[in-house]
């Protein structure tokens, strides 16, 4: 991912990985739920479920993958209909409301997707390993300020703006 021209900082890489991991974890969880509950229905249309666009290692790649993610997948997830019958739709839509896709190289994106596919989030060892890796990423991000990179989550930024209520031309010390 570091080789991709669109992801030039750790904050962007983490944001990119976050929505990808979200979809993979969701799909693994739904796979388990489908086995346990014959009535289970995903709020995602079939073509947007991880297993149907990402799980095949030889699937979409290059410009085809980029076009699909940028012009179909993310716009659809950002506007996913909210259903009272399936509260999970609220969570999915909220997760993608501010999601961004930074990668510019679809071949590199396919490589990242394939690595993510190696993780089975229904396996406790894989989940534990992922937790360890995630903690390390957060530690690395925390120290990224030493290299001139800082990341403040959008919710924190919005809260700070609301609390300070800045006016045009005003300087806040």
N, C-alpha and C positions, 0 to 999 in steps of 0.2 A: 504494500500500500504506500510505502514511503516513496516509491518510484513514480507514483501517479501524479501528474501535473496539477490535478485539482485538489489534492489533499496535501497542503503545505504546512500543516501544523498538527500537533497532537490533539488539540481540541476538535479539529475537523475529523481527524481519523476516528476519534472516539465517538463522535456524533454519527459518523458513517457506520461504524460497527454496531452502534446501539440499535438502530432500526433493523439492521440485518439479523442481529442476535434475537431481537424481539420476535421477528417473524419465524425464525427457526425454533425458538423455545415454544412459541404459540403452537406451531405445527406439531412438534413432538408431544406437547400436552394434549392437543386435540386427537392425535393418533391414539393415545392411551384412553381418552374419554370415549372414543368411538368403539373401542374394544369392550368397554365396561357398560356402555349405554347405547342400546340400539336406536334410541330416540334422539341422540345427540345431533345437533345441527350447528355447524360453524356459521358465524355471521359473515364470513368471507365467501364471496363467490369462488367456485372451484379454481378458476384460472389465476387467482391472486394468492392462493395458498402456496406456501414454500415448496411443498412436495411437487407441485405442478409446474413451477417455472425454474426452480433452483436445484432441486434434488438430483437431477440427472447430470453427472459429471461432464457428459458430452453434450449438454443442452446448449441453450442460447449463450452466445459469447460475442465479443467484439461490439460493433456498432448496433447489432440487433439487440443485444442485452441492454446496452445503454438506452436505446430508444424505448424499449419496453419499460424499463424502470422509470425513466424520466417522463415519458409521455402517457403511460398507461397505469402502471402499478401505483406509484406514489400519488398521482392526482386522484385516483380512485379511492385509495385508503384515506386520504385527507377529506374526502367527501362521502365516506361510507355512511349509508343510511343508519340512523340510530333506531333500534328496535326495543320496545318495552319487553318483548318476548325473550330477547337475548341481550342482557346488560353488558355482555362482553363487547358488543359493538361500540358502546360508549368509550370503553378503555382503549380499544384499537384506534378509533378516530382521534381521541385525545393524544395518543402516543405519536400519531403521524401529523398532527396539526402543525407542529413546528419542525418536522423532520426535513432534513436536507440531504441531497445526494450530491456529493462533491466529486466523485471519481469521474475522470475523463477518458479512461482507457478501459474499454469493456473486456479486454482479454485479462487485464489485471483484476478486474472485478470478478470475473469467472474464477480466477485462482483463489480469491478471498472466499467466495461462495463455496468453493470446493473444500477449503480448509474448515469452514464452519460446518459443512456437511459431515465432517468426520466426528463431530461431537453428538452424542446421543444424550439429550437432556432428560431422558427417562432412566438413564443409568446413573446411580448415585456417585460412582467414581468420577464419571465425566462431569457431573454437576459440581462436585467438590473441586476438581481441577479447574473448572471454569471460574468458580468463586475465587480461588487463589490467583488466577491470572487477572481477573477483574480488579481485585485488591491491588495487585502490582501496577496495573494500568493507572488506577487512581493515585497511587503514590507517585508514579512517574509524572502524572499530570500536575500534581501538587507542586512538584519541584521544577516544573517546566518554566516557571517564572524566572528562574535563573538564566534561562536561555532567551529571555525576552518574550516568552509566551505566557499569557494569562487567560484563564477561562472562568467566566462567571456564568452559571446556569441562567437561562432566560427568565425563569420564574423569579430568581433573586434580583436580576436587573429590573424587571417590571415592578417588583415590590419597592425597590429603592427609588425608582422614578415616581411611583405613586406617593410615597412617603415624603419626598422632598418637593414634589409639585413644582418643578422648575418652570420659569417663565422665559420666553424668548429674550435673549440678550443678558439674562441674569447669570451671574457666576456663582457657583456653589463651591465654597472652600473645601 
